[in-house]
Amino acid sequence: MPDLHPEILLASVVYTALGLALFGGSLWIATKVAPFSIQKEIEEDQNTALGIILGAMFIGIAIIVAAAIG
């Protein structure tokens, strides 16, 4: 079993928290900037394009956070 260094574990926890905060913040910003209800568009109107755009935004943030960890 490999040694778990506390500083590496702490860095992973910090980057995870930062990544989750970025996800939440980016969704909040997108909700405030959009001239329509994002939730209504995706859930009720089945707007696939908006879902793809939000998914791409989250994947982009995930790639940035993963690069910062690695």
Backbone as CSV, one residue per row, in Angstrom:
resi,resn,N_x,N_y,N_z,CA_x,CA_y,CA_z,C_x,C_y,C_z
1,MET,0.848,-1.183,0.000,0.000,0.000,0.000,0.890,1.241,0.000
2,PRO,0.649,2.170,-0.924,1.500,3.359,-1.013,1.278,4.287,0.184
3,ASP,2.339,5.029,0.496,2.238,6.000,1.584,1.329,7.149,1.181
4,LEU,0.443,7.520,2.084,-0.411,8.685,1.859,0.206,9.861,2.596
5,HIS,0.687,10.798,1.834,1.281,11.981,2.434,0.170,12.963,2.797
6,PRO,0.201,13.492,4.007,-0.879,14.405,4.436,-0.986,15.654,3.565
7,GLU,0.133,16.178,3.082,0.065,17.399,2.271,-0.581,17.128,0.916
8,ILE,-0.371,15.939,0.363,-1.013,15.583,-0.902,-2.510,15.394,-0.698
9,LEU,-2.869,14.728,0.391,-4.282,14.531,0.705,-4.978,15.867,0.952
10,LEU,-4.325,16.767,1.682,-4.900,18.091,1.945,-5.065,18.878,0.646
11,ALA,-4.069,18.804,-0.234,-4.159,19.515,-1.517,-5.321,18.973,-2.346
12,SER,-5.518,17.674,-2.328,-6.642,17.087,-3.070,-7.975,17.555,-2.522
13,VAL,-8.091,17.624,-1.205,-9.334,18.088,-0.587,-9.580,19.558,-0.917
14,VAL,-8.535,20.368,-0.870,-8.673,21.798,-1.178,-9.083,21.992,-2.634
15,TYR,-8.445,21.268,-3.554,-8.798,21.410,-4.970,-10.206,20.882,-5.259
16,THR,-10.609,19.855,-4.538,-11.978,19.354,-4.705,-12.983,20.408,-4.262
17,ALA,-12.729,21.021,-3.107,-13.623,22.076,-2.624,-13.635,23.263,-3.583
18,LEU,-12.471,23.620,-4.091,-12.382,24.718,-5.056,-13.148,24.388,-6.328
19,GLY,-13.014,23.167,-6.803,-13.734,22.751,-8.007,-15.237,22.787,-7.824
20,LEU,-15.707,22.298,-6.670,-17.151,22.338,-6.406,-17.650,23.779,-6.291
21,ALA,-16.845,24.643,-5.681,-17.227,26.054,-5.590,-17.287,26.693,-6.976
22,LEU,-16.334,26.336,-7.846,-16.356,26.867,-9.215,-17.577,26.376,-9.986
23,PHE,-17.927,25.097,-9.805,-19.127,24.569,-10.468,-20.364,25.338,-10.011
24,GLY,-20.509,25.493,-8.702,-21.668,26.216,-8.171,-21.684,27.667,-8.603
25,GLY,-20.514,28.306,-8.565,-20.428,29.704,-8.970,-20.729,29.910,-10.441
26,SER,-20.242,29.009,-11.267,-20.501,29.161,-12.701,-21.974,28.940,-13.025
27,LEU,-22.614,28.000,-12.338,-24.048,27.799,-12.552,-24.837,29.009,-12.061
28,TRP,-24.436,29.582,-10.938,-25.115,30.771,-10.409,-24.973,31.943,-11.385
29,ILE,-23.764,32.138,-11.915,-23.542,33.225,-12.887,-24.370,33.000,-14.144
30,ALA,-24.389,31.765,-14.642,-25.172,31.472,-15.853,-26.655,31.727,-15.608
31,THR,-27.127,31.400,-14.415,-28.533,31.635,-14.076,-28.853,33.124,-14.028
32,LYS,-27.943,33.914,-13.494,-28.177,35.359,-13.380,-28.039,36.075,-14.723
33,VAL,-27.169,35.594,-15.586,-26.917,36.264,-16.868,-27.991,35.924,-17.900
34,ALA,-28.506,34.706,-17.845,-29.486,34.262,-18.845,-30.794,35.058,-18.711
35,PRO,-31.363,35.482,-19.836,-32.612,36.253,-19.788,-33.854,35.371,-19.613
36,PHE,-33.659,34.091,-19.329,-34.773,33.156,-19.168,-34.434,32.215,-18.021
37,SER,-35.392,31.429,-17.602,-35.180,30.465,-16.532,-34.489,29.221,-17.092
38,ILE,-33.268,28.987,-16.663,-32.524,27.821,-17.130,-33.220,26.540,-16.687
39,GLN,-33.692,26.511,-15.461,-34.364,25.318,-14.958,-35.613,24.996,-15.766
40,LYS,-36.412,26.016,-16.064,-37.635,25.806,-16.850,-37.294,25.328,-18.257
41,GLU,-36.293,25.938,-18.864,-35.912,25.563,-20.232,-35.466,24.104,-20.319
42,ILE,-34.700,23.653,-19.339,-34.187,22.281,-19.401,-35.241,21.277,-18.970
43,GLU,-35.924,21.540,-17.845,-36.867,20.557,-17.312,-38.189,20.513,-18.065
44,GLU,-38.820,21.649,-18.247,-40.161,21.669,-18.834,-40.143,21.703,-20.361
45,ASP,-39.289,22.547,-20.931,-39.273,22.720,-22.381,-38.330,21.737,-23.086
46,GLN,-37.589,20.934,-22.313,-36.683,19.927,-22.871,-35.685,20.548,-23.862
47,ASN,-35.080,21.663,-23.484,-34.125,22.366,-24.338,-32.777,21.642,-24.291
48,THR,-32.549,20.759,-25.245,-31.337,19.951,-25.291,-30.097,20.806,-25.529
49,ALA,-30.211,21.818,-26.365,-29.064,22.668,-26.677,-28.541,23.364,-25.424
50,LEU,-29.432,23.845,-24.586,-29.013,24.504,-23.351,-28.343,23.500,-22.418
51,GLY,-28.856,22.298,-22.364,-28.231,21.257,-21.555,-26.834,20.930,-22.037
52,ILE,-26.649,20.897,-23.342,-25.317,20.631,-23.901,-24.357,21.768,-23.578
53,ILE,-24.837,22.995,-23.669,-23.985,24.149,-23.355,-23.556,24.121,-21.893
54,LEU,-24.487,23.867,-20.981,-24.134,23.803,-19.557,-23.194,22.624,-19.288
55,GLY,-23.437,21.496,-19.923,-22.546,20.354,-19.763,-21.136,20.654,-20.252
56,ALA,-21.023,21.329,-21.376,-19.709,21.704,-21.909,-19.006,22.680,-20.968
57,MET,-19.764,23.582,-20.375,-19.186,24.524,-19.418,-18.622,23.770,-18.215
58,PHE,-19.365,22.790,-17.708,-18.904,22.012,-16.558,-17.697,21.143,-16.915
59,ILE,-17.685,20.582,-18.102,-16.540,19.776,-18.526,-15.292,20.659,-18.644
60,GLY,-15.459,21.862,-19.168,-14.326,22.783,-19.271,-13.747,23.137,-17.914
61,ILE,-14.604,23.404,-16.949,-14.131,23.707,-15.585,-13.463,22.481,-14.980
62,ALA,-14.037,21.297,-15.223,-13.455,20.070,-14.690,-12.059,19.829,-15.252
63,ILE,-11.853,20.117,-16.522,-10.537,19.943,-17.128,-9.526,20.894,-16.488
64,ILE,-9.942,22.122,-16.239,-9.048,23.098,-15.612,-8.682,22.674,-14.197
65,VAL,-9.663,22.230,-13.413,-9.398,21.796,-12.033,-8.523,20.547,-12.050
66,ALA,-8.783,19.605,-12.947,-7.968,18.392,-13.031,-6.519,18.731,-13.396
67,ALA,-6.324,19.694,-14.271,-4.967,20.094,-14.634,-4.257,20.756,-13.460
68,ALA,-5.010,21.499,-12.641,-4.413,22.148,-11.474,-4.001,21.108,-10.428
69,ILE,-4.752,20.032,-10.312,-4.421,18.989,-9.334,-3.213,18.191,-9.815
70,GLY,-3.209,17.865,-11.099,-2.161,17.002,-11.655,-0.922,17.745,-11.861
